[in-house]
């Protein structure tokens, strides 16, 4: 793997030099956009809206619109905006990771210690495991400040980017059934159903079935064929009574 960032994790007065590597990869198919008339690939061009000519990549800058004009930003501007954090993942506090709402999670990176930081890295890793805590920090990646959780996964310290609170929309406009009452018999049945379907979290059991089936279709079409894909039909309850639906669900699970 190729590292995407070099810097340090700040742990009190201890600096741990690390490299970051992307810990995730896309499972989506690499499909190209084609012209349906001759199947030629479609290319995107960076066009100047005034001259209608293509702009070389090295001539492109970023600007912020103000009063019909633009303020142009340079690489140094991003660095100056956060000079002390540009190459530092500074742990600001330690938190219980189960207090972090999953809505905040974005993407994760593996951290690898440089030779001179291996001892301090091992100390932080063991401290996180023993305390069952996670570090809350911020750092700059690709000219953008990010909030992150620093947590152990097996023998590696993982940096997981999380969203800022302002990036989560309010749920006040969502219509919820807060005026609907659920009686004790229905709640007990619902809890029984939850318990019956409960299991240990084992992510390896779940595969990208859509990706797999689409690849079967692609491979078959490449041979001039098209496979027959078995469609799963959802089971419907015999009536609209909530209690009867719960009972049928329990019986179906037992039968399976």
Secondary structure, DSSP 8 states (H G I E B T S, - for coil): ---SEEEEEEETTEEEEEEEEE-----S-----B-TTT--B-----B-TTT--B--GGG--EEEEETTEEEEE-HHHHHHHTTTTTTEEEEEEEE-GGGS-GGGEEEEEEEEE-GGGHHHHHHHHHHHHHHT-EEEEEEEETTEEEEEEEEEETTEEEEEEE--GGGS--STTS---TT----HHHHHHHHHHHHHH-----GGG---HHHHHHHHHHHHHHTT-------------SSS-HHHHHHHHHHHHHH-
